[in-house]
Amino acid sequence: MLHPRHWLTWLGLAFASLLVQLPLSWRHKLGDKLGAYLYRQSDKRRNIARVNLRQAFPQLSEAELELKVKAHLRWYGRGLIDYSVFFFSGRERLLEQVEIEGGEILEQAHSQQQPIILLLAHSVMLEFAVIALSTRYESFGSYKSSNNPVLDWMIARSRCRFADFVVPRDAGLRPLVRAIQSKRIMIFLPDEDLGLENAVFAPFFDRQKATLTTPARLTKLGKAQAIAGFVAFDEAKKCYVLKLQSMPENYPTGELEADAVSLNKALEALVSGYPEQYMWLMKWYKTTAEGDEYLYG
């Protein structure tokens, strides 16, 4: 990891270690400036966000849509800057900056010794979910390795300050099912479009989206309770809030399409509360259903 090709990453981390000393308001102002810069300079990011937001909010005028794109990139900039907090801030300081809404859902399942899978949507502040859980629960996560080994190490190291361990996504289902039975809460990111392997089409903001069947299969194999979640920064409370929502009582039903629909409905409901903080820069619809136009050309 000390190869010269990674020196720029190390320099960025050194800069991030300084940012953590800034007050919250200063960090977020800096994030706003970073987001404004990305809006001006990154056509690719701007266009992906615009396409996704147009799909999710078809009623918006062009001017309103552009304001949404700018707002999202500002929050994305804030999220990037707040990685400095996740990487370098002290544990006690971090625990003071998180809350859980809907914690009674977790508490009920936990009190009944029920294994739990948290189906966490991709938000710009998603890393704060593991911190919020660590206030009362043990957890572990499934992750996708980064192409940058320095960042991969840093993210895994930071997550493991609050989670017991992390499992690479390519390890398969077996180690995940064993870990679920340990009664730790499993954090799983279910909304990425990874193609149609282990996925089916289901509507997400009124368009067919390749939706993973893995969450339903893990819930069934682990005899677990699935709970949907979303992390947002609450400007009124000045803290990071993990918002939880119960999945339908009969989830998973065993019907792949029906379970995918339930998952996407739950995530939509959570995203709609803080739409600018969802990760609209990801190509949620890159796998195209028959009859649909490819959106990212």
C-alpha positions in Angstrom: 0.0 0.0 0.0 3.1 2.3 0.1 3.6 2.1 -3.7 3.9 5.5 -5.3 0.6 5.1 -7.1 -1.1 5.3 -3.7 0.7 8.3 -2.4 -2.1 10.7 -3.6 -4.6 8.6 -1.6 -2.4 8.8 1.5 -2.1 12.6 1.0 -5.9 12.8 0.8 -6.3 10.9 4.0 -3.7 13.2 5.7 -5.9 16.2 4.6 -9.0 14.4 5.9 -7.3 14.0 9.3 -7.1 17.8 9.5 -10.7 18.3 8.4 -12.0 16.4 11.4 -10.9 19.2 13.6 -13.3 21.6 12.0 -16.8 22.4 13.5 -19.7 20.8 11.8 -20.9 24.0 10.2 -17.5 24.6 8.6 -17.3 21.0 7.3 -20.7 21.2 5.7 -20.0 24.6 4.2 -16.9 23.1 2.7 -19.0 20.1 1.5 -21.4 22.6 -0.2 -18.5 24.2 -2.0 -17.2 20.7 -3.1 -20.7 19.8 -4.3 -21.0 23.1 -6.3 -17.6 22.4 -7.9 -18.7 18.9 -8.9 -21.9 20.3 -10.4 -19.9 22.7 -12.6 -17.0 20.4 -13.5 -18.4 16.8 -13.6 -20.8 16.4 -16.5 -21.0 12.7 -15.8 -22.0 13.0 -12.2 -24.4 15.8 -12.9 -26.1 13.9 -15.8 -26.5 10.6 -13.8 -28.1 12.5 -10.9 -30.4 14.4 -13.3 -31.6 11.3 -15.0 -32.3 9.4 -11.7 -34.0 12.4 -10.1 -36.2 13.0 -13.3 -37.3 9.3 -13.0 -38.1 9.7 -9.3 -39.8 13.1 -9.5 -41.4 13.4 -13.0 -43.6 16.2 -11.8 -40.7 18.7 -11.4 -40.1 21.5 -13.9 -36.7 21.7 -15.4 -35.8 24.5 -13.0 -37.0 22.5 -10.0 -35.1 19.5 -11.2 -31.9 21.4 -11.5 -32.3 22.6 -8.0 -32.7 19.0 -6.8 -29.5 18.0 -8.7 -27.6 20.9 -7.1 -29.0 20.0 -3.6 -28.0 16.4 -4.0 -24.4 17.2 -5.0 -24.1 19.6 -2.0 -25.2 16.7 0.2 -22.8 14.4 -1.6 -20.0 16.8 -1.0 -21.0 17.0 2.7 -20.9 13.2 2.8 -17.4 13.1 1.3 -16.1 15.6 3.8 -17.8 13.8 6.7 -15.8 10.7 5.9 -13.0 12.5 7.8 -15.2 12.2 10.9 -15.9 8.5 10.3 -12.2 7.8 9.7 -10.5 9.9 12.4 -13.0 11.2 15.0 -12.9 9.6 18.5 -15.4 7.0 19.4 -17.1 8.9 22.2 -17.5 12.0 20.0 -19.1 10.0 17.3 -21.5 8.2 19.6 -22.8 11.6 20.7 -23.7 12.5 17.1 -26.0 9.6 16.2 -29.6 8.7 16.9 -31.9 5.8 15.9 -35.6 6.5 14.9 -37.8 3.4 15.1 -35.5 1.7 17.6 -38.4 -0.1 19.1 -38.5 -2.3 16.0 -34.9 -3.4 16.7 -35.6 -3.8 20.4 -38.6 -6.0 19.9 -36.7 -8.4 17.6 -33.6 -8.4 19.8 -35.5 -9.1 23.0 -37.0 -12.2 21.3 -33.5 -13.4 20.3 -34.5 -12.9 16.7 -31.7 -12.6 14.1 -31.9 -9.3 12.3 -30.9 -8.1 8.9 -30.8 -4.3 8.4 -31.4 -3.6 4.7 -29.7 -0.3 4.5 -30.2 2.1 1.5 -27.3 3.9 -0.1 -27.4 7.4 1.4 -24.5 9.9 1.4 -24.2 9.3 5.2 -24.6 5.5 5.2 -21.4 4.9 7.1 -23.0 6.3 10.3 -25.4 3.4 10.5 -22.9 1.1 12.1 -22.0 3.8 14.6 -25.7 4.3 15.5 -26.2 0.5 16.0 -23.1 0.2 18.2 -24.7 2.3 20.9 -26.7 -0.8 21.9 -26.1 -3.7 19.6 -23.4 -5.8 18.0 -23.3 -5.9 14.2 -21.4 -7.0 11.2 -21.5 -6.1 7.5 -21.2 -7.3 4.0 -19.0 -5.2 1.8 -17.8 -4.9 -1.8 -14.0 -4.5 -2.0 -12.7 -1.2 -3.5 -10.2 -1.1 -6.4 -8.1 1.2 -4.2 -6.4 -1.0 -1.5 -5.6 2.0 0.7 -9.3 3.2 0.8 -10.4 -0.4 1.2 -8.2 -0.9 4.2 -9.3 2.5 5.7 -13.0 1.9 5.3 -12.8 -1.6 6.7 -10.7 -0.4 9.6 -13.1 2.4 10.4 -16.2 0.1 10.2 -14.5 -2.4 12.5 -14.2 0.2 15.2 -18.0 -0.2 15.6 -18.8 -3.5 14.0 -17.5 -6.9 15.1 -16.3 -7.8 11.6 -17.0 -7.4 7.9 -17.5 -10.1 5.3 -16.6 -9.6 1.6 -19.5 -9.9 -0.7 -17.8 -12.4 -3.0 -17.5 -14.9 0.0 -20.9 -16.2 -0.8 -24.0 -16.8 1.3 -22.7 -19.5 3.7 -20.5 -17.3 5.9 -23.2 -14.6 6.0 -25.9 -17.1 7.1 -23.5 -18.5 9.9 -22.9 -14.9 11.0 -26.6 -14.1 11.1 -27.1 -17.0 13.5 -24.6 -15.3 15.9 -27.4 -12.9 16.8 -25.4 -9.9 15.6 -27.3 -7.5 13.4 -26.3 -7.9 9.8 -26.0 -4.7 7.7 -26.7 -5.4 4.0 -26.9 -2.8 1.2 -29.7 -4.2 -1.1 -30.4 -1.5 -3.6 -27.4 -1.6 -6.0 -28.1 -2.7 -9.6 -25.7 -5.7 -10.1 -27.4 -7.1 -13.2 -29.9 -9.9 -13.4 -27.8 -12.6 -11.7 -29.6 -13.2 -8.4 -32.0 -10.4 -9.2 -35.4 -9.8 -10.7 -37.1 -6.7 -12.1 -39.4 -4.8 -9.7 -40.6 -1.2 -9.8 -38.5 1.4 -8.0 -39.8 5.0 -8.4 -42.1 3.8 -11.3 -39.5 2.1 -13.4 -38.5 -1.5 -13.5 -35.2 -2.0 -11.7 -32.9 -5.0 -11.4 -33.5 -5.8 -7.7 -31.5 -8.3 -5.7 -33.2 -11.5 -4.4 -30.3 -12.0 -1.9 -31.9 -10.1 0.9 -35.0 -12.3 0.9 -32.9 -15.4 0.6 -30.7 -14.4 3.5 -33.7 -13.5 5.6 -35.2 -16.9 5.0 -32.0 -19.0 5.3 -31.0 -17.1 8.5 -34.6 -17.3 10.0 -34.2 -13.6 10.5 -36.3 -10.5 10.7 -35.6 -7.9 7.9 -35.7 -4.2 8.7 -35.3 -1.4 6.2 -33.1 1.5 7.1 -31.8 4.9 5.8 -29.2 7.2 7.4 -29.7 10.9 7.0 -28.3 14.0 8.6 -31.0 15.9 10.4 -30.3 19.6 10.2 -32.7 20.5 13.0 -31.1 18.0 15.4 -27.6 18.4 14.1 -27.0 14.7 14.1 -26.9 11.6 12.0 -30.2 9.6 12.3 -30.6 6.0 11.4 -34.3 5.7 10.4 -35.8 2.2 10.5 -39.0 0.8 9.0 -40.5 -2.7 9.4 -40.8 -4.9 6.4 -44.2 -6.6 5.8 -44.9 -9.4 8.3 -44.9 -12.0 5.6 -41.5 -11.0 4.2 -40.0 -13.0 2.7 -42.9 -14.8 1.0 -40.8 -17.0 -1.1 -42.1 -15.3 -4.3 -39.0 -13.5 -5.7 -40.9 -10.8 -7.5 -43.3 -10.1 -4.6 -40.4 -9.9 -2.2 -38.5 -7.5 -4.5 -41.5 -5.3 -4.8 -41.8 -5.2 -0.9 -38.1 -4.3 -0.6 -38.3 -1.4 -3.1 -41.5 0.0 -1.6 -39.8 0.1 1.8 -36.7 1.8 0.5 -38.8 4.3 -1.5 -40.7 5.3 1.6 -37.4 5.9 3.5 -35.8 7.8 0.6 -38.8 10.0 0.2 -38.2 11.5 3.7 -34.7 12.9 2.7 -34.6 12.6 -1.1 -31.6 14.8 -1.6 -29.5 12.5 0.6 -30.0 9.4 -1.4 -27.1 8.3 -3.6 -28.5 9.5 -7.0 -25.0 9.3 -8.5 -25.3 5.6 -8.8 -26.8 4.0 -12.0 -29.8 2.5 -10.4 -31.4 1.5 -13.7 -28.3 0.4 -15.7 -29.9 -3.0 -16.3 -32.8 -2.3 -18.7 -36.1 -4.2 -18.8 -37.5 -5.3 -22.2 -39.2 -2.3 -23.7 -37.5 0.3 -21.6 -35.0 2.9 -22.9 -31.5 2.9 -21.5 -31.3 6.0 -19.5 -27.5 6.7 -19.2 -26.5 7.0 -22.9 
